[in-house]
Amino acid sequence: MLRGLSAAFRRSLDRDQQLRAQVLSNAHGPPQLRVDGVVRDIVACHAAFDVRPGDKLYLPQDERVRIW
């Protein structure tokens, strides 16, 4: 049992270290931000999926990035 817990702990440490290295050295964002981080800024997504305050993907309109 201890061996399994140790492996799970080590795996989580490896993931954290790997994510940190990726963020510091790679031009691409981590996978979890490639979609969720983008759609939060799109007004049409909020409307299409009925995203409301309190939902995980909700972002107040004054905080959304606007390019055009």
GIPE-V444559 format. One record per residue. N is the residue number from 1. SS is DSSP state (2 for helix, 1 for strand, 0 for the rest). D_CENTER is the distance of its C-alpha to the mean C-alpha in Angstrom with 2 decimals. Layout:
N_SS_D_CENTER + N_SS_D_CENTER
This chain:
1_0_32.06 + 2_2_31.38 + 3_2_30.62 + 4_2_27.85 + 5_2_26.30 + 6_2_26.61 + 7_2_24.92 + 8_2_21.93 + 9_2_21.69 + 10_2_22.11 + 11_2_19.46 + 12_2_16.83 + 13_2_18.21 + 14_2_18.10 + 15_2_14.42 + 16_2_13.73 + 17_2_16.29 + 18_2_15.14 + 19_2_11.56 + 20_2_13.44 + 21_2_15.91 + 22_2_13.60 + 23_2_12.01 + 24_2_15.64 + 25_2_17.36 + 26_0_15.53 + 27_0_15.35 + 28_0_12.44 + 29_0_8.78 + 30_0_7.13 + 31_2_7.08 + 32_2_3.80 + 33_2_3.55 + 34_2_7.18 + 35_0_7.77 + 36_2_5.92 + 37_2_5.95 + 38_2_9.45 + 39_2_10.98 + 40_0_10.66 + 41_0_13.26 + 42_0_15.58 + 43_2_18.43 + 44_2_19.59 + 45_2_16.48 + 46_2_17.01 + 47_2_20.63 + 48_2_20.36 + 49_0_18.19 + 50_0_19.79 + 51_0_16.69 + 52_0_18.31 + 53_0_17.93 + 54_0_16.62 + 55_0_14.29 + 56_0_10.59 + 57_0_10.04 + 58_0_13.05 + 59_0_13.40 + 60_0_17.02 + 61_2_18.86 + 62_2_19.98 + 63_2_16.48 + 64_0_15.50 + 65_0_16.09 + 66_0_19.31 + 67_0_20.78 + 68_0_23.97
